């Protein structure tokens, strides 16, 4: 039933946000306060502590993004997913190539990771917002007013 799918989606969303917050707090805590566990070099430890907030921002959207990615995968929105995967990989590779030549620091890498993770999250949530009603997930009150094909997250028989 569509109501059950919507309810299940919101349960998964709440759980993924809670898990994301816990993992973010742990990542920042370990990087900021237990950085000596990563290396005995004081310069490396200082750099890890310096980028703890970037690490947290990179980890934060990951759980929810993966959950929405799973919803899109189960709804068979594979053409969109494949295009975004290829596009993101090309952009990420270009970013790393340029940044390793201009500013090869750990902080730049984590800033790029933050941009990458939040971009993925916006892409998946945006797609689910616009196409979700076709899959039975009316996200944030958006209804399917365009008609078109109807999809189901669960295949029958």
TILUMBA-297451 format. One record per residue (C-alpha): residue number from 1; residue in three letters; y negated, x negated, z negated. Coordinates in nm, 2 decimals, padded with zeros to 4 digits. Layout:
r n: NUM&res: ALA&north: Y&east: X&up: Z
...
END
This chain:
r n: 1&res: UNK&north: 00.00&east: 00.00&up: 00.00
r n: 2&res: UNK&north: -00.35&east: -00.12&up: 00.08
r n: 3&res: UNK&north: -00.47&east: -00.06&up: -00.28
r n: 4&res: UNK&north: -00.19&east: -00.27&up: -00.41
r n: 5&res: UNK&north: -00.28&east: -00.55&up: -00.16
r n: 6&res: UNK&north: -00.64&east: -00.54&up: -00.27
r n: 7&res: UNK&north: -00.55&east: -00.54&up: -00.64
r n: 8&res: UNK&north: -00.30&east: -00.83&up: -00.59
r n: 9&res: UNK&north: -00.57&east: -01.03&up: -00.40
r n: 10&res: UNK&north: -00.82&east: -00.99&up: -00.69
r n: 11&res: UNK&north: -00.55&east: -01.09&up: -00.94
r n: 12&res: UNK&north: -00.48&east: -01.40&up: -00.74
r n: 13&res: UNK&north: -00.85&east: -01.47&up: -00.70
r n: 14&res: UNK&north: -00.91&east: -01.44&up: -01.08
r n: 15&res: UNK&north: -00.62&east: -01.67&up: -01.16
r n: 16&res: UNK&north: -00.72&east: -01.93&up: -00.90
r n: 17&res: UNK&north: -01.08&east: -01.93&up: -01.04
r n: 18&res: UNK&north: -00.95&east: -01.98&up: -01.39
r n: 19&res: UNK&north: -00.71&east: -02.26&up: -01.28
r n: 20&res: UNK&north: -00.99&east: -02.42&up: -01.08
r n: 21&res: UNK&north: -01.23&east: -02.42&up: -01.38
r n: 22&res: UNK&north: -00.96&east: -02.58&up: -01.60
r n: 23&res: UNK&north: -00.87&east: -02.85&up: -01.33
r n: 24&res: UNK&north: -01.24&east: -02.92&up: -01.28
r n: 25&res: UNK&north: -01.30&east: -02.97&up: -01.65
r n: 26&res: UNK&north: -01.00&east: -03.20&up: -01.67
r n: 27&res: UNK&north: -01.10&east: -03.40&up: -01.37
r n: 28&res: UNK&north: -01.45&east: -03.45&up: -01.50
r n: 29&res: UNK&north: -01.33&east: -03.53&up: -01.85
r n: 30&res: UNK&north: -01.07&east: -03.79&up: -01.73
r n: 31&res: UNK&north: -01.32&east: -03.95&up: -01.49
r n: 32&res: UNK&north: -01.61&east: -03.96&up: -01.73
r n: 33&res: UNK&north: -01.43&east: -04.04&up: -02.06
r n: 34&res: UNK&north: -01.10&east: -04.19&up: -01.98
r n: 35&res: UNK&north: -01.19&east: -04.40&up: -01.67
r n: 36&res: UNK&north: -01.04&east: -04.71&up: -01.83
r n: 37&res: UNK&north: -00.70&east: -04.55&up: -01.75
r n: 38&res: UNK&north: -00.77&east: -04.59&up: -01.38
r n: 39&res: UNK&north: -00.86&east: -04.96&up: -01.38
r n: 40&res: UNK&north: -00.93&east: -05.25&up: -01.61
r n: 41&res: UNK&north: -01.22&east: -05.37&up: -01.40
r n: 42&res: UNK&north: -01.55&east: -05.28&up: -01.56
r n: 43&res: UNK&north: -01.72&east: -05.23&up: -01.23
r n: 44&res: UNK&north: -01.46&east: -04.98&up: -01.11
r n: 45&res: UNK&north: -01.47&east: -04.80&up: -01.44
r n: 46&res: UNK&north: -01.85&east: -04.77&up: -01.41
r n: 47&res: UNK&north: -01.82&east: -04.64&up: -01.06
r n: 48&res: UNK&north: -01.56&east: -04.38&up: -01.16
r n: 49&res: UNK&north: -01.78&east: -04.26&up: -01.45
r n: 50&res: UNK&north: -02.07&east: -04.25&up: -01.21
r n: 51&res: UNK&north: -01.89&east: -04.02&up: -00.97
r n: 52&res: UNK&north: -01.73&east: -03.78&up: -01.22
r n: 53&res: UNK&north: -01.97&east: -03.49&up: -01.14
r n: 54&res: UNK&north: -01.89&east: -03.53&up: -00.76
r n: 55&res: UNK&north: -01.52&east: -03.53&up: -00.84
r n: 56&res: UNK&north: -01.57&east: -03.20&up: -01.04
r n: 57&res: UNK&north: -01.76&east: -03.04&up: -00.75
r n: 58&res: UNK&north: -01.49&east: -03.15&up: -00.51
r n: 59&res: UNK&north: -01.21&east: -03.00&up: -00.72
r n: 60&res: UNK&north: -01.38&east: -02.67&up: -00.81
r n: 61&res: UNK&north: -01.33&east: -02.48&up: -00.49
r n: 62&res: UNK&north: -00.99&east: -02.61&up: -00.41
r n: 63&res: UNK&north: -00.76&east: -02.35&up: -00.59
r n: 64&res: UNK&north: -00.95&east: -02.05&up: -00.46
r n: 65&res: UNK&north: -00.97&east: -02.20&up: -00.11
r n: 66&res: UNK&north: -00.59&east: -02.26&up: -00.11
r n: 67&res: UNK&north: -00.53&east: -01.90&up: -00.23
r n: 68&res: UNK&north: -00.75&east: -01.75&up: 00.05
r n: 69&res: UNK&north: -00.59&east: -01.99&up: 00.30
r n: 70&res: UNK&north: -00.25&east: -01.84&up: 00.19
r n: 71&res: UNK&north: -00.38&east: -01.49&up: 00.25
r n: 72&res: UNK&north: -00.50&east: -01.58&up: 00.60
r n: 73&res: UNK&north: -00.17&east: -01.75&up: 00.67
r n: 74&res: UNK&north: 00.03&east: -01.46&up: 00.56
r n: 75&res: UNK&north: -00.19&east: -01.23&up: 00.77
r n: 76&res: UNK&north: -00.09&east: -01.44&up: 01.08
r n: 77&res: UNK&north: -00.45&east: -01.54&up: 01.15
r n: 78&res: UNK&north: -00.31&east: -01.86&up: 01.30
r n: 79&res: UNK&north: -00.55&east: -01.91&up: 01.59
r n: 80&res: UNK&north: -00.85&east: -01.91&up: 01.36
r n: 81&res: UNK&north: -00.67&east: -02.14&up: 01.11
r n: 82&res: UNK&north: -00.56&east: -02.39&up: 01.38
r n: 83&res: UNK&north: -00.91&east: -02.41&up: 01.53
r n: 84&res: UNK&north: -01.07&east: -02.47&up: 01.19
r n: 85&res: UNK&north: -00.80&east: -02.73&up: 01.09
r n: 86&res: UNK&north: -00.87&east: -02.93&up: 01.41
r n: 87&res: UNK&north: -01.24&east: -02.89&up: 01.38
r n: 88&res: UNK&north: -01.25&east: -03.00&up: 01.02
r n: 89&res: UNK&north: -01.03&east: -03.30&up: 01.08
r n: 90&res: UNK&north: -01.25&east: -03.42&up: 01.37
r n: 91&res: UNK&north: -01.57&east: -03.38&up: 01.17
r n: 92&res: UNK&north: -01.41&east: -03.54&up: 00.86
r n: 93&res: UNK&north: -01.29&east: -03.84&up: 01.07
r n: 94&res: UNK&north: -01.63&east: -03.88&up: 01.23
r n: 95&res: UNK&north: -01.80&east: -03.86&up: 00.89
r n: 96&res: UNK&north: -01.57&east: -04.13&up: 00.74
r n: 97&res: UNK&north: -01.62&east: -04.35&up: 01.04
r n: 98&res: UNK&north: -02.00&east: -04.33&up: 01.02
r n: 99&res: UNK&north: -02.01&east: -04.36&up: 00.64
r n: 100&res: UNK&north: -01.78&east: -04.66&up: 00.62
r n: 101&res: UNK&north: -02.02&east: -04.85&up: 00.86
r n: 102&res: UNK&north: -02.34&east: -04.74&up: 00.69
r n: 103&res: UNK&north: -02.27&east: -04.70&up: 00.32
r n: 104&res: UNK&north: -01.91&east: -04.77&up: 00.22
r n: 105&res: UNK&north: -01.92&east: -04.66&up: -00.14
r n: 106&res: UNK&north: -01.70&east: -04.45&up: -00.35
r n: 107&res: UNK&north: -01.99&east: -04.21&up: -00.42
r n: 108&res: UNK&north: -02.05&east: -04.15&up: -00.05
r n: 109&res: UNK&north: -01.68&east: -04.07&up: -00.01
r n: 110&res: UNK&north: -01.68&east: -03.82&up: -00.29
r n: 111&res: UNK&north: -02.01&east: -03.66&up: -00.16
r n: 112&res: UNK&north: -01.83&east: -03.62&up: 00.17
r n: 113&res: UNK&north: -01.53&east: -03.47&up: 00.00
r n: 114&res: UNK&north: -01.75&east: -03.22&up: -00.18
r n: 115&res: UNK&north: -01.91&east: -03.11&up: 00.15
r n: 116&res: UNK&north: -01.56&east: -03.09&up: 00.31
r n: 117&res: UNK&north: -01.41&east: -02.88&up: 00.03
r n: 118&res: UNK&north: -01.70&east: -02.64&up: 00.00
r n: 119&res: UNK&north: -01.72&east: -02.60&up: 00.38
r n: 120&res: UNK&north: -01.35&east: -02.51&up: 00.39
r n: 121&res: UNK&north: -01.40&east: -02.26&up: 00.11
r n: 122&res: UNK&north: -01.69&east: -02.10&up: 00.29
r n: 123&res: UNK&north: -01.49&east: -02.09&up: 00.62
r n: 124&res: UNK&north: -01.19&east: -01.92&up: 00.46
r n: 125&res: UNK&north: -01.39&east: -01.68&up: 00.24
r n: 126&res: UNK&north: -01.62&east: -01.60&up: 00.53
r n: 127&res: UNK&north: -01.32&east: -01.52&up: 00.76
r n: 128&res: UNK&north: -01.16&east: -01.31&up: 00.49
r n: 129&res: UNK&north: -01.49&east: -01.12&up: 00.44
r n: 130&res: UNK&north: -01.53&east: -01.04&up: 00.80
r n: 131&res: UNK&north: -01.17&east: -01.00&up: 00.91
r n: 132&res: UNK&north: -01.02&east: -00.90&up: 00.57
r n: 133&res: UNK&north: -01.04&east: -00.53&up: 00.61
r n: 134&res: UNK&north: -00.80&east: -00.56&up: 00.91
r n: 135&res: UNK&north: -00.55&east: -00.73&up: 00.67
r n: 136&res: UNK&north: -00.59&east: -00.46&up: 00.41
r n: 137&res: UNK&north: -00.82&east: -00.67&up: 00.18
r n: 138&res: UNK&north: -01.16&east: -00.51&up: 00.16
r n: 139&res: UNK&north: -01.33&east: -00.81&up: 00.00
r n: 140&res: UNK&north: -01.64&east: -00.74&up: -00.21
r n: 141&res: UNK&north: -01.65&east: -00.37&up: -00.09
r n: 142&res: UNK&north: -01.66&east: -00.45&up: 00.28
r n: 143&res: UNK&north: -01.49&east: -00.17&up: 00.47
r n: 144&res: UNK&north: -01.33&east: -00.18&up: 00.82
r n: 145&res: UNK&north: -01.58&east: 00.02&up: 01.02
r n: 146&res: UNK&north: -01.51&east: -00.14&up: 01.36
r n: 147&res: UNK&north: -01.17&east: 00.01&up: 01.42
r n: 148&res: UNK&north: -00.96&east: -00.24&up: 01.61
r n: 149&res: UNK&north: -00.62&east: -00.36&up: 01.53
r n: 150&res: UNK&north: -00.48&east: -00.31&up: 01.18
r n: 151&res: UNK&north: -00.27&east: -00.58&up: 01.02
r n: 152&res: UNK&north: -00.06&east: -00.59&up: 00.71
r n: 153&res: UNK&north: 00.00&east: -00.87&up: 00.47
r n: 154&res: UNK&north: 00.36&east: -00.76&up: 00.44
r n: 155&res: UNK&north: 00.59&east: -00.71&up: 00.74
r n: 156&res: UNK&north: 00.81&east: -00.41&up: 00.72
r n: 157&res: UNK&north: 01.18&east: -00.45&up: 00.82
END
